[in-house]
Amino acid sequence: MSKELIRLVDCTMAYDGETVLNSINLKINDKEFLTLLGPSGCGKTTTLRIIGGFQTPTSGDVLFGGVRINDVPPHKRKVNTVFQKYALFTHMNVFENVAFGLRIAKRPEGEIKTRVREALALVALSGFEKRSPTSLSGGQQQRVAIARAIVNRPQVLLLDEPLGALDLKLRKEMQHELKQIQQQVGITFIYVTHDQEEALTMSDTIVVMNGGNILQIGTPADIYNEPNNAFVADFIGESNIIDGVMLHDKLVRFSGTEFTCLDTGFDRNENVDIVVRPEDVKIVEPDRGQLSGIVSSIIFKGVHYEILVDTDDHQWMIHSTISAPVGQRIGMLLTDDDIHIMHKSALPEAAAEVDE
Amino acid sequence: MKRFLSIPYIVWMAIFVVAPIILVVVYALTSGSGSFTFENFAHMENFLSVFIRSMIMALIATAICILIGYPLAYALACEGPRLQKIFIMLIMLPMWMNFLLRTYAWMSILENTGLINSLLSALGLPTVNMINTQGAVVLGMVYNYLPFMVLPIYSVMVRIEPSVVEAAQDLGANSFKVFLRIIFPLSLPGVLSGITMVFVPSVSTFIISRLLGGGKSLLLGDLIEMQFLGSAYNPHLGSAISLIMMVIIIACMMVMNRFGEGEERAVML
């Protein structure tokens, strides 16, 4: 069982009266790959910068191994950061960039040499020691930035959208490499991204944020399968979100039809959000489905078809390996566990995001 | 089309840059009767002391400009954008006034009966002789050319990414080490161009040394001016001295550029 390393207690951040972080609480375990996920402006980078020591929370505490570190400056923290635009030192070669932290710590020359070599080998950049960072590609610069951070053997590595500037293919490769590096060096990674797929691929724990609030914390599978509000459901993967009314436990009505479901604990006749994943909708004969509608578009996506179906009150998105021609009436079948019921979001910002 | 647009510029350059240089070379290599000669260069050693004095005073002025200008530029770059604008304006402001006027103003401040000495005697303190000294000349150089040191350093400093500074802090560097290892090396190209922009006009000035130095300590600029407009009228010798000064300055610049090449590239990005 891994132990707790970092804890944020009621951390609030405000600039000029505008709240960027709204009293968040977060626990980060040792050797965990934790991702802060959310749209831009959700407070994820601010959270990272608070942990790195570049910003001090307006109120609340940052604990590291149980000790309050609010006032500890960045150069005295046992964390290192990989910056969004790499922030390499352009007046030094690759070796000196990576050696920077060790030189500041006044390690002996021999040790610096071996550790820099090891770090560069870890990011597959052996032989690049003498090159100038400006002569490297984006992916290579990224690796230098990672080597420069992990060579110091921090307890925690903070990564601020490190793959944002790379093209899709390289980004995928780096995702796997990062995960490998994390397992190899066995330290905590705190990763900031707005890319839900990246978060699902790499993380042990995902923290979904929006409007300065933490909406959900969980494993990738939890977050994907059991999103606890419509914003999370929509942000992680695609979803059909429909207004509904909870009649009583395990019975809900939406689109003029009553459905049995698995959810309990809602008020009688409470207005709720119904979330249905596109891949959970089964296409059947029109008279055999609980709902029926007319196919308005179909796009081949490789693994599946993306089908849009218009019913009387909603447009459904369906991912299916079965195709259906545009204009055809089809039936849609939902089983109990395809229907996820969520309280109407209490957070106005989150609700606004869903509308977009 | 582009070629047509560049014609006025080429004509301008030919008339006002290339032609004068050719004239200087021709004058330097001819005698009064118009025949070819190296005679004008033969007695340069007589002016060795003037060369050395000019160099030393320009170097001192440049060094003082760095000492004042660098911290000023650094402090400025750390300020918020609004304060930066105001201070840049203040630094530029004197440059909008006539150069002569500014130097005359310093005369009336430094004179034996000038502002400072009147103030000193009013306070019952002994007066100090400041005008017509080498110190006054260096002061004039520093005052007039300081903006040319501050502005290039400042413009390089503001281009240093804040995240680079944060990265250094993150890797364990305290403020002093961040400055020494990151900010200073990254700002060197600005310092180099500042040195060029202060040293070159300082080494060739004659107004400043005339007005504030009282013609006591002859500088290269004075020497050349004397050959063309002054008592010792001899444009051939004047051209020869100018030519040597140009060669020395170009040599200095080339050495500096070689030295600065690495950093120059670093700041391009």
Chai-1 contact restraints between the chains, C-beta under 6 A:
chainA,res_idxA,chainB,res_idxB,connection_type,confidence,min_distance_angstrom,max_distance_angstrom,comment,restraint_id
A,F54,B,E166,contact,1.0,0.0,6.0,A-B,restraint_1
A,P74,B,Q169,contact,1.0,0.0,6.0,A-B,restraint_2
A,P74,B,D170,contact,1.0,0.0,6.0,A-B,restraint_3
A,H75,B,Q169,contact,1.0,0.0,6.0,A-B,restraint_4
A,H75,B,G172,contact,1.0,0.0,6.0,A-B,restraint_5
A,H75,B,A173,contact,1.0,0.0,6.0,A-B,restraint_6
A,H75,B,N174,contact,1.0,0.0,6.0,A-B,restraint_7
A,N80,B,D170,contact,1.0,0.0,6.0,A-B,restraint_8
A,T81,B,D170,contact,1.0,0.0,6.0,A-B,restraint_9
A,F83,B,S163,contact,1.0,0.0,6.0,A-B,restraint_10
A,F83,B,A167,contact,1.0,0.0,6.0,A-B,restraint_11
A,A87,B,S163,contact,1.0,0.0,6.0,A-B,restraint_12
A,A87,B,V164,contact,1.0,0.0,6.0,A-B,restraint_13
A,A87,B,A167,contact,1.0,0.0,6.0,A-B,restraint_14
A,T90,B,A266,contact,1.0,0.0,6.0,A-B,restraint_15
A,T90,B,L269,contact,1.0,0.0,6.0,A-B,restraint_16
A,H91,B,P185,contact,1.0,0.0,6.0,A-B,restraint_17
A,H91,B,L186,contact,1.0,0.0,6.0,A-B,restraint_18
A,H91,B,A266,contact,1.0,0.0,6.0,A-B,restraint_19
A,F100,B,L171,contact,1.0,0.0,6.0,A-B,restraint_20
A,G101,B,L171,contact,1.0,0.0,6.0,A-B,restraint_21
A,G101,B,G172,contact,1.0,0.0,6.0,A-B,restraint_22
A,I104,B,G172,contact,1.0,0.0,6.0,A-B,restraint_23
A,I104,B,A173,contact,1.0,0.0,6.0,A-B,restraint_24
A,A105,B,G172,contact,1.0,0.0,6.0,A-B,restraint_25
A,T134,B,L269,contact,1.0,0.0,6.0,A-B,restraint_26
